[in-house]
């Protein structure tokens, strides 16, 4: 009996542990069998190659990591020609391709090109990028823009469409509802929160961009609250992420309403975090003689 089996919208996973986009690559295969994961999520791909932001763009804080990578990636053509064949060769688990764009047209073009390829189980739509058609405001902060984007993308694929939500909004539930009404199959949350660090001796920002993304253990309570809030507002399955470093952390997200979890900064702290969480969850659920499905969203308030 597989007690950890779970389901997103259209995807069946053997276990609920995956990786956060941009934090994990196939080099981890030197450490553990990647097919032990429930699914594999790629770094976000854009229409054209991006070299990313200038350094310094990473800084470790007391309880997490600041980053301003800037969606560095090879572009969709190079991904299709180089990266995707490697992933197909190594992985038997579902491959979820994360992608983004600066306009609705860019999102659509990337998805149309990816749809022509074999071996992709679903997509993560990263809506945290600036929307140049809306004066640089991120796609993910406007419910109407999110709805319109999903209405554009939904007819282009029958595969899983996961929308990744930013916490840097007034009402994340409104964004989640817009994604659901637009045609999303599931939601991933949360992306990084805003953060900053300054050298107290020089007054210089630790990261070139100044304000940037903050992830890691310090944001777990924020992530949990957002997962719970969205679980109460939508019927879509959720992938919870934000500060998960242990199987106990993962359990909190399941109780809050997540059907799966993604490990991000935890991979940098301990490269075997994903494997250790999966192994510990298997043991715990077997000892308790329960299933994951029996506890999702059952937090007691």
C-alpha positions, 0 to 999 in steps of 0.5 A: 500500500502506498500511503504517500500517493497524492494527486494534483489536478491531473497528475498522480504522484507516488509521493508528495515531495518535489523541488522548488523551481530554480533550487535543484538540478540534475547534479543532485543525481550524484547524491541520491536517485532523483526518481525517488522524488514525487515530481521534478520541477525545472528552473523557470524558462523564458522565451529568450535566454537571460543572463540574470542580474549582476552580482552580488545576488545571493546572501545568507541571512540568519534564517534564510537566503536572499536572492536576486538571480533574475530568472537566469536561464538558457531560453526555451530553444536551448532548453528543448534542445539540450536540457529536456533530452537529458531530463527525459533520459534520467527521469521516470517521474513527472517532469514539470516545466516552469516558465515565465514571460514579460507579456501574455504573448511571451507566455503563450509562445513558450507554452506552444513551443513546449507543447510540441515536445514529449516527456513533459507532464505539466507546467508551472506558470511563474507569474512573479515576473514584471508585466511590461504591458502593465507598466512593469507590475508583476502578473501575480498581483492583479486578479484580472491579469491572472484570470486573463493569462490563464484563459489564454493559456488553458486552451493551449494544453491539456496537461497540468497547469500549476500557477505559482503564487506570490505572497507579496499581495494584499489578498492572495486568496483573490489571486488564487480564485482568479487562477482557478476561474481562469482554468488552473489545475493546481496552485503552488505557493508561496514564492519568495517574500520581499527581503533586504540586508545591509552591511552595518559597517559600510551601509552597502546593500548585501545584494546588488538589487537591494530589495530581493527575494527571501526564502528559507526557514524564516518564512515558513509561518508566512507560507503556512498561513498563505497555504491555509488561506488559499485552501479555504478559498479554492478547491484546487490542489496545492503545492506548499513551499516556504522554509520546509527543511524536515518531514515535520515541516512538511506535515504542517503544510499537509495539515494546512491544506497542501497535497504536495510540498516543494523543497527549495532553500533546504536543498542548499542547507542539506543536499539530501533533504528531499530524500530524508523527508520522503524516507521519514514520511514513509516511516511515519505513515506506516507506523501510524497506519494512515494515509496522506489523503486522510490528513490533508487540510485537517488542521484544528483551529 
